[in-house]
Amino acid sequence: MTSPPCFPSRTPRRLEMLTLEEAHDLLRLLQLIAGEGLEELSQEADWFAREIAARIPSEN
């Protein structure tokens, strides 16, 4: 796992798992934020959206 663009590199701490539904909800929210084009915030949201999308099965 790489670090998001604005965060220093560090060992990630594992949290409890999201349900698949929660992960898809979060992915949609991040994609919405990334699409807003709010400079640094949208870049971070895009990074997180790509990381989550790579780890969860598609809804279809």
C-alpha positions as CSV (number, residue, x, y, z in Angstrom):
1,M,0.0,0.0,0.0
2,T,1.4,3.4,-0.9
3,S,0.7,6.5,1.0
4,P,-1.8,9.1,-0.3
5,P,-0.2,12.2,-1.9
6,C,-0.3,14.5,1.1
7,F,0.5,12.0,3.9
8,P,4.0,11.1,5.0
9,S,5.0,7.5,4.4
10,R,4.3,5.3,7.5
11,T,3.2,1.9,8.4
12,P,-0.6,1.8,8.1
13,R,-2.6,0.8,11.2
14,R,-5.3,-1.8,10.4
15,L,-8.8,-0.9,11.5
16,E,-11.9,-3.1,11.7
17,M,-13.2,-4.2,8.3
18,L,-16.0,-2.4,6.5
19,T,-18.9,-4.3,5.2
20,L,-19.0,-4.6,1.4
21,E,-22.0,-2.2,1.3
22,E,-20.1,0.3,3.5
23,A,-17.1,0.0,1.2
24,H,-19.2,0.7,-1.9
25,D,-20.9,3.7,-0.1
26,L,-17.5,5.1,0.8
27,L,-16.2,4.6,-2.7
28,R,-19.2,6.5,-4.2
29,L,-18.6,9.3,-1.8
30,L,-14.9,9.5,-2.6
31,Q,-15.6,9.5,-6.3
32,L,-18.1,12.3,-5.8
33,I,-15.5,14.4,-3.9
34,A,-12.8,13.6,-6.5
35,G,-15.1,14.7,-9.3
36,E,-15.6,18.1,-7.6
37,G,-12.0,19.2,-8.5
38,L,-11.2,20.8,-5.2
39,E,-7.4,20.7,-5.6
40,E,-5.7,18.7,-2.9
41,L,-9.0,17.3,-1.4
42,S,-10.0,15.8,-4.8
43,Q,-6.5,14.4,-5.3
44,E,-6.7,12.6,-2.0
45,A,-10.2,11.4,-2.6
46,D,-9.2,10.1,-6.0
47,W,-6.2,8.2,-4.5
48,F,-8.4,6.6,-1.8
49,A,-11.1,5.8,-4.3
50,R,-8.6,4.0,-6.5
51,E,-7.2,2.1,-3.5
52,I,-10.6,1.0,-2.3
53,A,-11.8,0.1,-5.8
54,A,-8.8,-2.2,-6.3
55,R,-9.6,-4.1,-3.1
56,I,-13.4,-4.7,-3.4
57,P,-15.5,-6.6,-5.9
58,S,-17.6,-4.5,-8.2
59,E,-21.3,-4.1,-7.4
60,N,-22.3,-5.6,-10.8
